[in-house]
Amino acid sequence: MITQTIDLYEYFGTARGGAKKGTLTAIRHGQMPELGVEKERPAMLVIPGGGYAMVSEREAEPVALKFFSQGFDAFILDYDVAPVCYPAQIVQAGMAMLYLRREAENLYISKDHIAAVGFSAGGHLLGCISLLWDDLALRALFGDECEKIRPDASVYSYPVITSEKGVAHEGSFVNFCGNSGAKAEDYSLEKKVRPGASPSFIWTTTTDNAVPAENSVLLYSALLAAGADAEMHIFAEGPHGLSTCDAEVYPQEPKETYFNQCRKWLDLAYEFLRVRGFGLKTL
C-alpha cells in the first residue's frame, strides 16, 4: 500500500486566500515487479460530509478502504468548512479531480475511470463537480480544462441536493454560501442537471432524519428527465450518516436489522461501477 498527502494549492501553484485545507490523501496499490506486468486501476475520490461545518472522519478512511479492497485506488478530499465558504469547497473538489486526471499515468490509474463518492453535504459537493463542472469559479481558474472535472461516475450517499423549503438541509446551504454572495437556489442541484451528467448511483433511506429522501428523489427525477444514466436505491429504514454501516464507523457492532440491508449499498455501487468499465487492467 502506498499512502501520500497532496497539498492541492501547492500542486496547482494557486494562492490559498482564506483557505486552510484543500488536501488529498491517497491510498494506493503498488505495482508488483515479480508479475512482469503493470496494472492500471480505477480511482475513487471520497468526499465526506458534515454539513459544511466539519469533515466527517467516519465517511473518509473507512469508505476509502472499502473501495481500495475492491481494486480502486482511493483519494480522500479534506476540504474547508464554515466560516470558509464558496468558492473554496468547489475549487478544492475541482482541483482534486484535475490532479487525478493530470497525474493518472504516474499514479497508474485510468484517466477515463475516475469516480467520486459523496456523503450528505459531501454529496452536494459531489453534485457540484458532477453537474456544475464549469462553474464560474472553476472556469476562472482552469478555463476549458474544467471540462475534465466532471467525474466519470458519481455515487451519491444520502446527499444534500435541494434548497427547497421543507426538505432542504438548510444549514448546509448557509455554510456553503456564507457571506460570498452565492445564492442557495443557484446550487440547488436538481435544477442544474443537464445532458452530459455523470452516470449516477444514488442511495438513501426513507427514515433519514436529517436530509429527507426527497433530496435523492428530486435528483433522480431530474437525471431521468435529462436522459442521464442513473440508478437509485431507497432502503426502508436507517438514520442519517450510515457511512459503511458497520462497527468500523460506530462505537460497537450495530445491532439493528436495517444495518444489514443498508450496507448492501456498497455491493450495489461496486456492481454499478463494474458494469460501466471500472475494473483492473493489465498494461
Phi, psi and omega in degrees: 000137177247127176240146184199146174245128182249126171276110187293326179294320178293317181300316183273354182064036183255137178296139183286335186060233179267004182290144180246334184248225183089050178238158181233124178257121183265136171234102192237155171278143173270166173280155178242097183305329183295342178286337181078006177222164175250149182247141176244135187240156169287160180239150176231119173272123182258123181241099181293163177262197181139018175066020186058021176249337176203170177244115189291124174292330182294337182252019182247263185303316179303322179290315180303319182291328175298313180289325175303318182294342179262013175095001176277147161273131188248147183222120185260125178270126171252112189241165182287152177229176182306140013278353173292135187226190177313137010262012188306313186294315181291327176293317181294318176295320177296318177297321179300313180295318180292324175302313181295321177296312184294323186261009186307313182296316180293329182271355184059042172243154180283120183293345180254008180223060177247109181258172175217145176235132182229142183244129175054242177296332173295331173292326174295316179295321173303315179298325179299315181278343178275332185242335182238044183295344177249029173311148183307321181294324180285319179294326179296326181275321193240358179056222183292343179293343178298342176299336181278355183287328182302124177298156178281345170200149184234128179247108183264121181247114185033060190281149165281123185235309194251150173263007183296131182302139177096332178235353180285149165269089192299324181301324179297317180290322177299315181289323180294314183282321180051225179256024186283341187093350175295144182255137182305318183296335178285348178237024171275102201290334179297341179270356187247004179291139181211165175304142183097001176297149179299147166308131192233129173250128185232135173217149178198189177231151179298325186262017176305122187264007180236312178241099185305147181302338178304331177303311180293320181297317179298319179294313181301316180297319180293322177296316178298318181297330180272000180076022182278160177278114186214148176220138182226143175229125176242112179278146188296321184229157176141138179280176176289151172081032184292330182053236182273000171062035181217183185296340180298331185244013176228157180303330176209171182303122180298140183258336184299139185296334183293340178297322179297324177287311188293329181290351175293348179303326182296310179297322178295320179291319178303314182294318177305316182287318183300316183290350176256019170094007181274092182209172180286137179232143175266127182278000000 
